[in-house]
Amino acid sequence: MTQNPTQGLKKTALILGASGKIGTHAIRAFTARGWICRKYDRAEGNMTEAAMGCDVIINGLNPPNYHNWAEIIPEITEQVIAAAKASGATVVLPGNVYVFGDEAGEWSEQTPHRPVSRKGKIRADMEARYAHSGVQVINLRAGSFIDPDKNADIVSLMILNKIKKGRIGATGDRRVKHAYAYLPDWARAVALLAEQREALGVYEDIPFPGHAFSLDELKAEIERMTQSKLIVRAFPWWLFRLTAPFWELARELLEMRYLFDTSHWLSSDRFDALLPEFEATPLETVLRQLDVNPNQLVTAGAARESAV
């Protein structure tokens, strides 16, 4: 069992965006470790005042549907840094893979930041600001989140949204690996790292290995679990292109489509060195949390699998 160096001491975490998916799972993970959690949303007043007396700030703030990142992300960044400087708290960031661009392979803390998207540039600038802020930051970088609460995560919205009908959505090349992070695992790892913060550097960029699989591998795993054949349908990107001029989410998702055609996974080296006893939730258990259940799945039977 992983040792808790602060066992017996009540520590306090300020959870920014407490009602969102990052905040919700962070609260669960930190509470399970005996932490006191304070909830904060941007409409609730001064962040610096809320942070006073806190040991850690979990930055779960994220504009919905990628709305106006260019202005809102820098604003949030400055508010969080100011709150951390005033309180002496460590900041935890849910890093993503947008900063790496479209060069396939294993991505690690050593991989150069060469974003190919507007949002990737915004995130790269944000991370650089934190890295040079002087406050302690734990950037636990993850792939696409898998949320068992199905709170607007890519897997629930785009890949397994028709799983009960025996269909799976192909968001890109079915042979390409994609990095995923089961959100309860990510939050649990964050809590463990927060308890080790005194032994960490001022800025820690830590890839979270999570799970990595292609659509074909996911399909094979679900078919094994359910003993049913799945039909694969191409995700309707054409509809997103059609509606992009007046649908913000469609425009923003189209910009990140390249990630589904760029084979990538996250290195486990740094993470394993820091949390060698961490046990990730098995993929089968993760999928069962997303209603991949033979009792609920409508078998595709002899249906012919569509070409993608």
Phi and psi in degrees as a GROMACS rama.xvg file:
@    title "Ramachandran Plot"
@    xaxis  label "Phi"
@    yaxis  label "Psi"
@TYPE xy
-66.4111  130.832  THR-2
-74.0866  144.826  GLN-3
-107.179  103.429  ASN-4
-66.1939  -14.2763  PRO-5
-107.718  16.9479  THR-6
-57.8027  133.918  GLN-7
93.8385  -12.8311  GLY-8
-109.666  132.124  LEU-9
-81.2715  114.358  LYS-10
-104.066  156.054  LYS-11
-122.786  131.504  THR-12
-116.515  133.075  ALA-13
-93.9241  119.765  LEU-14
-101.406  107.385  ILE-15
-83.0128  133.727  LEU-16
70.5089  47.8667  GLY-17
-62.8255  -23.7538  ALA-18
-89.0723  -7.30963  SER-19
-84.7059  179.98  GLY-20
-69.9463  -37.1876  LYS-21
-63.6098  -50.3224  ILE-22
-61.924  -42.3882  GLY-23
-59.7422  -47.8248  THR-24
-75.0187  -30.75  HIS-25
-64.3275  -43.133  ALA-26
-59.2103  -44.7099  ILE-27
-61.8235  -45.1228  ARG-28
-68.8725  -44.7684  ALA-29
-70.2783  -38.9947  PHE-30
-62.0884  -39.8011  THR-31
-63.2449  -25.0229  ALA-32
-92.1104  5.24767  ARG-33
90.2277  11.0271  GLY-34
-80.7249  154.588  TRP-35
-89.9848  130.757  ILE-36
-113.796  125.073  CYS-37
-100.888  134.186  ARG-38
-96.447  138.364  LYS-39
-141.887  132.957  TYR-40
-124.979  153.094  ASP-41
-59.2616  -25.9117  ARG-42
-82.0971  1.28662  ALA-43
-99.9055  15.6069  GLU-44
114.606  -158.373  GLY-45
-78.2709  121.226  ASN-46
-67.2245  -38.3979  MET-47
-62.1186  -43.3049  THR-48
-61.5184  -41.5022  GLU-49
-65.531  -28.1837  ALA-50
-82.1184  -15.4035  ALA-51
-62.5757  129.789  MET-52
88.0371  -1.31355  GLY-53
-93.0645  149.166  CYS-54
-92.6806  -30.7114  ASP-55
-140.542  143.302  VAL-56
-116.743  119.546  ILE-57
-95.7798  114.101  ILE-58
-86.794  88.2238  ASN-59
-98.7222  13.2058  GLY-60
-78.0776  129.214  LEU-61
-155.759  121.223  ASN-62
-56.2769  130.264  PRO-63
-62.5279  144.693  PRO-64
58.4339  28.1058  ASN-65
61.6747  23.5984  TYR-66
-62.92  124.149  HIS-67
48.1974  46.2346  ASN-68
-55.7545  -38.0873  TRP-69
-57.6275  -31.5937  ALA-70
-100.86  -41.444  GLU-71
-75.3527  -39.954  ILE-72
-60.3659  -47.9872  ILE-73
-61.6599  -35.9446  PRO-74
-62.5036  -47.4623  GLU-75
-62.2659  -41.9408  ILE-76
-57.8812  -46.5648  THR-77
-66.3797  -37.0925  GLU-78
-65.3293  -41.9895  GLN-79
-67.2897  -43.8777  VAL-80
-61.4647  -43.5763  ILE-81
-61.9811  -41.85  ALA-82
-65.1586  -39.4675  ALA-83
-68.5539  -40.2914  ALA-84
-64.6865  -40.5382  LYS-85
-71.1642  -35.3241  ALA-86
-96.2539  -18.8827  SER-87
77.4507  13.4521  GLY-88
-79.1944  153.523  ALA-89
-83.9705  136.943  THR-90
-96.1755  135.539  VAL-91
-111.615  125.928  VAL-92
-109.866  137.304  LEU-93
-85.8732  84.4066  PRO-94
-66.2878  158.115  GLY-95
-128.832  -171.986  ASN-96
-104.008  8.00415  VAL-97
-62.128  -25.252  TYR-98
-73.5301  -14.4821  VAL-99
-88.3136  -15.2475  PHE-100
82.7997  -149.661  GLY-101
-122.027  24.3666  ASP-102
-87.681  116.899  GLU-103
-67.1283  154.222  ALA-104
134.058  -164.659  GLY-105
-83.3458  130.458  GLU-106
-107.924  135.02  TRP-107
-136.85  -175.623  SER-108
-67.2306  -13.3745  GLU-109
-93.1919  -9.24065  GLN-110
-69.5461  127.954  THR-111
-60.7454  146.373  PRO-112
-86.0768  107.038  HIS-113
-133.709  67.4936  ARG-114
-62.3945  144.512  PRO-115
-113.077  3.8498  VAL-116
-124.655  160.448  SER-117
-62.2074  -43.1088  ARG-118
-68.3912  -32.7879  LYS-119
-63.5616  -39.9314  GLY-120
-64.8072  -41.2643  LYS-121
-61.8413  -43.5483  ILE-122
-68.2903  -38.428  ARG-123
-63.3878  -42.4765  ALA-124
-64.1573  -39.8246  ASP-125
-61.3733  -46.2608  MET-126
-65.3046  -38.5234  GLU-127
-63.2074  -38.1201  ALA-128
-64.3318  -42.9156  ARG-129
-64.9421  -42.1994  TYR-130
-62.1362  -28.6348  ALA-131
-107.941  15.4589  HIS-132
-82.6082  -22.4579  SER-133
89.7323  -8.56195  GLY-134
-92.2482  153.835  VAL-135
-74.2992  131.736  GLN-136
-131.934  131.843  VAL-137
-110.101  107.385  ILE-138
-100.09  96.0197  ASN-139
-91.1825  101.665  LEU-140
-86.4144  130.349  ARG-141
-132.143  161.518  ALA-142
-80.4961  -157.1  GLY-143
-63.4676  129.324  SER-144
-71.443  143.794  PHE-145
-112.843  114.789  ILE-146
-108.967  117.064  ASP-147
-63.7782  -18.5854  PRO-148
-81.7501  -5.20685  ASP-149
54.3083  49.777  LYS-150
-97.5362  76.5517  ASN-151
59.1957  36.1302  ALA-152
-93.7124  155.971  ASP-153
-58.8604  -42.9076  ILE-154
-62.5465  -45.695  VAL-155
-69.9892  -37.0751  SER-156
-81.0455  -35.0175  LEU-157
-118.823  -26.1  MET-158
-106.01  -47.6275  ILE-159
-109.211  18.5806  LEU-160
-67.759  -18.8166  ASN-161
-116.527  21.9869  LYS-162
-63.8458  -33.3095  ILE-163
-66.2283  -17.6677  LYS-164
-97.1357  8.91201  LYS-165
78.7632  23.5147  GLY-166
-123.516  149.886  ARG-167
-130.221  139.612  ILE-168
-92.296  131.986  GLY-169
-98.7853  107.918  ALA-170
-83.5125  -9.056  THR-171
-170.382  -153.908  GLY-172
-60.1255  122.572  ASP-173
-67.2399  -16.6469  ARG-174
-92.9839  -7.27368  ARG-175
-86.7415  131.114  VAL-176
-74.3719  145.964  LYS-177
-135.972  139.419  HIS-178
-84.2125  134.039  ALA-179
-131.501  155.965  TYR-180
-135.619  121.001  ALA-181
-71.9877  117.277  TYR-182
-58.4076  -40.5746  LEU-183
-60.9962  -35.1016  PRO-184
-66.5109  -44.5729  ASP-185
-59.0386  -46.3389  TRP-186
-65.2186  -37.7348  ALA-187
-65.379  -40.2829  ARG-188
-65.252  -39.5546  ALA-189
-59.6092  -44.3455  VAL-190
-61.8144  -41.2053  ALA-191
-66.0248  -41.4629  LEU-192
-67.6506  -37.0416  LEU-193
-60.396  -33.3187  ALA-194
-76.0645  -12.1755  GLU-195
-105.792  10.2516  GLN-196
-58.6421  -30.4343  ARG-197
-67.9921  -21.0145  GLU-198
-95.646  -1.50552  ALA-199
-96.8696  165.412  LEU-200
-75.8549  177.422  GLY-201
-66.3355  -41.3964  VAL-202
-128.308  115.635  TYR-203
-112.639  118.546  GLU-204
-103.409  106.671  ASP-205
-122.614  109.391  ILE-206
-66.6387  136.756  PRO-207
-99.954  111.459  PHE-208
-64.0966  -37.8916  PRO-209
50.3747  -133.855  GLY-210
-119.229  150.383  HIS-211
-139.937  126.766  ALA-212
-158.212  157.133  PHE-213
-88.5656  168.424  SER-214
-63.6029  -37.1879  LEU-215
-64.7945  -39.5844  ASP-216
-67.77  -38.7628  GLU-217
-63.8239  -44.7899  LEU-218
-58.6958  -45.401  LYS-219
-62.948  -39.3542  ALA-220
-66.5571  -42.5066  GLU-221
-67.4893  -39.3701  ILE-222
-63.8873  -37.1553  GLU-223
-64.4814  -44.0726  ARG-224
-64.8859  -40.568  MET-225
-100.639  -10.7686  THR-226
56.0767  36.6043  GLN-227
-133.233  148.235  SER-228
-86.6826  137.012  LYS-229
-101.823  148.924  LEU-230
-94.8911  135.185  ILE-231
-104.174  128.586  VAL-232
-119.966  139.226  ARG-233
-69.6409  134.971  ALA-234
-61.8114  138.4  PHE-235
-77.9832  67.7101  PRO-236
-61.6694  -27.6968  TRP-237
-58.1944  -36.0482  TRP-238
-67.7249  -36.0729  LEU-239
-67.3387  -39.3628  PHE-240
-64.002  -38.2325  ARG-241
-66.9015  -38.8518  LEU-242
-96.1259  -5.13024  THR-243
-54.8418  -36.8026  ALA-244
-59.7181  -26.884  PRO-245
-126.448  6.79896  PHE-246
-124.646  107.102  TRP-247
-58.8512  -46.7145  GLU-248
-60.8991  -39.3112  LEU-249
-60.9658  -44.5762  ALA-250
-60.7142  -44.9833  ARG-251
-71.0966  -37.4504  GLU-252
-69.5117  -37.1086  LEU-253
-59.3677  -36.8859  LEU-254
-62.8042  -28.7234  GLU-255
-99.5079  9.24816  MET-256
-59.7161  -29.6714  ARG-257
-57.5597  -26.3233  TYR-258
-64.9808  -24.0592  LEU-259
-84.8497  -6.71948  PHE-260
-116.572  6.70497  ASP-261
-114.312  109.472  THR-262
-66.3634  124.459  SER-263
-154.859  151.917  HIS-264
-152.066  161.618  TRP-265
-102.258  137.197  LEU-266
-62.0387  144.758  SER-267
-102.276  -2.59255  SER-268
-59.3765  -54.3574  ASP-269
-66.4139  -42.5298  ARG-270
-61.5337  -47.6768  PHE-271
-64.5005  -31.9559  ASP-272
-67.4718  -35.091  ALA-273
-84.407  -37.5364  LEU-274
-128.168  69.0232  LEU-275
-65.0591  -21.614  PRO-276
-100.103  5.66501  GLU-277
-66.7853  131.968  PHE-278
-115.213  115.261  GLU-279
-73.8152  150.613  ALA-280
-67.7147  127.632  THR-281
-57.7326  147.353  PRO-282
-57.9033  -39.0995  LEU-283
-59.7351  -41.5568  GLU-284
-64.9632  -41.3744  THR-285
-57.8921  -47.433  VAL-286
-66.2711  -34.8399  LEU-287
-65.7649  -27.9503  ARG-288
-69.9223  -15.9234  GLN-289
-104.694  25.5781  LEU-290
69.7388  22.5072  ASP-291
-84.4042  91.2892  VAL-292
-139.916  126.613  ASN-293
-61.251  -22.2412  PRO-294
-79.2234  -16.9607  ASN-295
-109.573  -16.2786  GLN-296
-80.3557  130.18  LEU-297
-82.0683  114.532  VAL-298
-64.3586  138.909  THR-299
-77.9602  -18.2071  ALA-300
52.4367  -122.926  GLY-301
-90.8609  9.3878  ALA-302
-60.339  140.843  ALA-303
-79.7696  130.525  ARG-304
-71.589  131.315  GLU-305
-76.0009  150.175  SER-306
-79.3145  140.249  ALA-307
